[in-house]
Amino acid sequence: MFTKRILHIAQLSAVGLAGYYIGQRDKFSSNEDTVTIDGKSLKSMPGLPIFGTVSAATPYTDSGSAKDRVSQIMKYGFPSLDNVRSYDDFVLSYDRRNRVPNWVFEHITKEHVMKNDAVDRSKCDFTPDESIHPFFRSQNSDYKGSGFDRGHMAAAGNHRLAQKHVEQTFLLTNMAPQVGEGFNRHAWNRLEKHVRKLTKVYDNVYCCTGPLYLPRKDSDGKSYVKYQVIGANSVAVPTHFYKVVVGEATDGLLDMEAYVMPNQKIPDETPVSSYMVPPETIERAAGLLFFNNLQRSKLNRINGKKA
């Protein structure tokens, strides 16, 4: 009898606490977009729920410019909210199980890609990201002798405003294993250059990049998702990579392009356009929603065709 009474009291307490929390949450969501926790003001970011935050990969500074940059990059929404990390000039979601990104988001303009004598890529070193817990961190030793390149998701050539920006693209959180000859150094590089050329057409270019693990039919007639892992930390080798790009013109018109490339040697004569796919096919395969704050009805063209 005594035990039942204690249990009843505990249940009533839980209900009371839940009601208080919901009331507080509704108060915040209805009246304010900023809340204070432990003496710090937290502002809900675009596409994030109340109390949603973005973990800084670099030491936290309460500078308005840092917050504004994240809001600018993620203007059209977050593809997902798993382990989101902000850097000075790009934002990514990190896949702790596979030790590669889920997605990497960039906002690129003419200024970001133009030659800058103050920026020297040759001074950059591939570096483990110490903001990631050691259990889930990839290391240079994982790639050594694997036969795969450390492939940039946020391309170094997209971040020439400052030396620090390009250096951060060499953090291993921004890398995934890519076939070197015929892919990372050639076909994938051509796609990256194509994205940079879009800044000559559009004032703002928003680019989301990441890995895919697509199924293949085996000899038994069944489909399997199979991929290699490398190194002591079992870094996953994606079967494919994607890019989804939105170009924003001066007049407000928006165009979208979406690409999927197999992680293998691709003949040089293959045009980039041959890897265009409907963006929703990438969303289904990746489990992500790209540019979720952008109504598709506002798109002028998708993959060069009238939307």
C-alpha positions in Angstrom: 0.0 0.0 0.0 2.8 2.4 0.9 4.6 1.6 -2.3 1.5 2.3 -4.4 1.1 5.7 -2.6 4.7 6.6 -3.4 4.2 5.6 -7.0 1.0 7.7 -7.3 2.8 10.8 -5.8 5.7 10.3 -8.3 3.3 10.2 -11.2 1.5 13.3 -10.1 4.8 15.1 -9.8 5.9 14.1 -13.3 2.6 15.4 -14.7 3.0 18.7 -12.9 6.6 19.1 -14.1 5.6 18.3 -17.7 2.8 20.8 -17.5 5.2 23.5 -16.2 7.7 22.8 -18.9 5.1 23.0 -21.7 3.8 26.2 -20.3 7.3 27.7 -20.2 8.0 26.5 -23.7 4.8 28.0 -25.1 5.6 31.2 -23.3 9.0 31.4 -25.0 7.7 30.3 -28.4 4.8 32.7 -28.4 6.4 35.8 -27.0 10.1 35.7 -27.7 12.7 34.2 -30.1 15.4 34.5 -27.4 15.7 32.7 -24.1 18.3 32.8 -21.3 19.9 29.7 -20.0 22.8 29.7 -17.5 23.1 33.5 -18.0 23.5 33.2 -21.8 21.0 34.4 -24.4 20.2 31.8 -27.0 18.4 32.7 -30.2 16.5 30.2 -32.2 18.2 29.8 -35.6 16.6 29.5 -39.0 15.0 26.1 -39.4 15.8 25.2 -35.8 13.2 24.4 -33.1 13.0 26.4 -29.9 16.2 25.9 -27.9 17.8 24.7 -31.1 21.5 25.7 -31.2 24.4 25.1 -33.6 27.6 23.9 -31.9 30.6 26.0 -32.8 33.6 24.0 -33.9 35.8 27.0 -33.0 35.8 28.6 -29.6 32.5 30.4 -28.9 32.4 34.1 -29.3 29.3 36.2 -28.7 29.9 38.2 -31.9 26.9 39.2 -34.0 28.8 38.6 -37.2 29.3 34.9 -36.4 25.6 34.4 -35.8 24.7 36.4 -38.8 27.0 34.3 -41.0 25.3 31.0 -39.9 21.9 32.6 -40.6 23.1 33.7 -44.0 24.5 30.3 -45.0 21.4 28.4 -43.7 18.9 31.0 -45.1 16.8 28.3 -46.7 16.8 25.8 -43.9 18.8 22.9 -42.4 18.6 19.5 -44.2 18.7 17.9 -40.8 19.7 18.7 -37.2 22.1 15.9 -36.4 25.4 17.0 -34.8 25.3 20.4 -36.6 28.6 22.3 -36.3 29.4 25.9 -37.5 32.7 27.0 -38.9 33.6 30.6 -39.9 32.4 30.2 -43.5 30.5 26.9 -43.8 28.1 24.7 -41.7 28.0 20.9 -41.5 26.2 18.0 -39.9 28.7 15.3 -38.8 28.0 11.6 -39.0 29.6 10.2 -35.9 29.1 6.6 -36.8 30.6 6.8 -40.3 33.2 9.6 -39.4 32.2 11.7 -42.4 29.7 14.6 -42.9 26.0 14.0 -43.5 26.0 17.3 -45.3 28.0 20.5 -45.7 26.4 23.8 -46.5 28.1 26.8 -48.2 27.0 30.3 -49.2 29.3 31.5 -52.1 29.6 34.8 -53.9 32.1 36.2 -56.4 34.2 37.6 -53.5 34.5 34.1 -52.0 36.0 32.5 -55.1 38.2 35.2 -56.5 42.0 35.0 -56.3 43.3 36.4 -53.0 47.1 36.8 -52.6 46.6 36.8 -48.8 45.3 33.2 -48.9 47.8 30.3 -49.6 46.3 26.8 -49.9 49.8 25.2 -49.8 50.1 26.3 -46.1 47.0 24.2 -45.2 47.4 20.8 -43.5 44.8 18.1 -43.1 43.9 18.2 -39.4 41.7 16.1 -37.1 38.9 18.1 -35.7 39.4 18.2 -31.9 35.9 19.5 -31.3 34.7 16.0 -32.1 34.8 13.4 -29.3 37.8 11.0 -29.8 35.4 8.0 -30.2 34.0 9.5 -33.4 36.9 11.4 -34.8 38.6 10.4 -38.1 42.4 10.6 -38.3 44.9 11.1 -41.1 46.2 7.6 -40.3 42.8 6.2 -41.4 43.4 7.5 -44.9 47.1 6.6 -45.1 47.7 3.7 -47.4 43.9 3.3 -48.0 44.1 4.2 -51.7 41.5 7.0 -51.2 41.9 10.7 -51.2 40.7 13.0 -48.4 37.9 14.5 -50.5 36.7 18.0 -49.6 32.9 18.5 -49.2 33.2 22.2 -48.8 35.8 23.0 -51.5 38.8 24.9 -50.5 38.5 27.1 -53.6 35.1 28.3 -52.3 36.6 30.0 -49.3 39.3 32.5 -50.3 38.1 35.5 -48.2 40.6 34.6 -45.4 43.4 32.1 -44.7 41.5 30.8 -41.6 38.5 30.0 -43.8 40.4 27.9 -46.3 42.4 26.2 -43.4 39.1 25.1 -41.8 38.1 23.3 -45.0 41.1 21.0 -44.3 39.6 19.7 -41.1 38.8 16.0 -41.4 35.2 16.6 -40.4 34.9 18.2 -43.9 36.4 15.1 -45.6 35.2 11.8 -47.0 37.2 9.1 -48.7 37.1 9.6 -52.5 38.7 7.7 -55.4 41.6 10.0 -56.4 42.5 9.4 -60.0 39.5 10.1 -62.3 37.3 11.3 -59.5 38.4 13.6 -56.7 41.2 15.1 -58.9 39.2 15.2 -62.1 35.4 14.7 -62.3 34.6 16.0 -58.8 37.0 18.9 -59.3 35.1 19.8 -62.5 31.8 19.9 -60.6 33.4 22.1 -57.9 34.6 24.5 -60.6 31.2 24.5 -62.2 29.6 25.6 -58.9 32.2 28.4 -58.6 31.4 29.6 -62.2 27.7 30.0 -61.1 28.8 33.0 -59.0 29.3 34.8 -62.4 25.6 34.3 -63.1 24.0 34.6 -59.6 24.6 37.1 -56.8 24.4 34.2 -54.2 25.0 30.5 -54.6 23.9 28.1 -51.9 25.6 24.7 -52.1 24.9 21.5 -50.1 27.3 18.6 -50.5 27.5 15.1 -49.0 27.9 11.3 -49.3 25.4 8.7 -50.3 25.3 4.9 -49.7 23.2 3.5 -52.5 21.9 -0.1 -52.8 23.1 -2.4 -55.5 21.6 -5.7 -56.7 23.8 -8.7 -55.9 24.1 -12.0 -57.7 21.3 -13.5 -55.6 18.9 -10.9 -57.0 18.6 -9.0 -53.7 19.6 -5.4 -53.2 22.2 -4.6 -50.5 23.8 -1.4 -49.2 27.5 -2.3 -49.1 30.5 0.1 -48.6 34.1 -0.2 -47.5 35.5 1.2 -44.3 39.1 2.3 -43.9 41.5 2.8 -41.0 41.4 1.9 -37.3 38.4 4.2 -36.9 36.3 2.5 -39.7 35.8 5.6 -41.8 33.0 4.9 -44.3 33.7 5.1 -48.1 30.6 6.4 -49.7 29.3 4.8 -52.9 28.3 8.2 -54.3 28.4 11.9 -53.6 25.8 14.6 -54.2 25.6 18.4 -54.7 22.4 20.4 -54.5 22.8 24.0 -55.6 20.5 27.0 -55.6 21.4 30.2 -57.5 19.8 33.4 -56.4 19.7 36.2 -59.0 19.5 39.9 -58.5 15.9 40.0 -59.5 15.1 37.3 -56.9 14.7 34.4 -59.4 16.0 31.1 -58.0 17.4 28.2 -60.0 18.3 24.7 -58.6 20.7 22.1 -59.9 21.2 18.6 -58.3 24.0 16.1 -59.1 24.9 12.6 -58.0 28.3 11.1 -59.0 29.5 7.6 -58.3 32.7 7.3 -56.2 34.7 5.8 -59.0 36.9 6.8 -62.0 34.9 8.7 -64.5 36.0 9.3 -68.1 37.2 12.9 -68.7 34.9 13.4 -71.6 31.8 12.8 -69.5 30.0 16.2 -69.1 29.0 17.3 -65.6 25.4 17.7 -66.8 25.1 14.0 -67.4 25.0 13.5 -63.6 22.0 15.8 -63.0 19.2 14.1 -61.1 15.8 15.2 -59.7 16.6 16.7 -56.3 13.9 14.7 -54.6 15.7 11.4 -55.5 18.7 12.6 -53.4 16.4 13.6 -50.5 14.9 10.2 -50.4 18.3 8.4 -50.6 20.0 10.6 -48.0 17.0 11.0 -45.6 17.4 14.8 -45.9 15.3 17.8 -47.0 17.2 20.4 -48.9 16.2 24.1 -48.9 13.2 23.2 -46.8 12.4 26.9 -46.2 12.2 27.5 -49.9 8.9 26.7 -51.6 9.6 24.7 -54.8 6.9 26.9 -56.5 9.4 29.8 -56.3 12.0 28.0 -58.3 12.3 29.3 -61.9 14.3 26.3 -63.2 15.4 22.9 -61.9 18.4 21.3 -63.8 18.0 23.9 -66.6 14.3 23.1 -67.2 11.4 25.3 -66.4 10.1 24.3 -63.0 
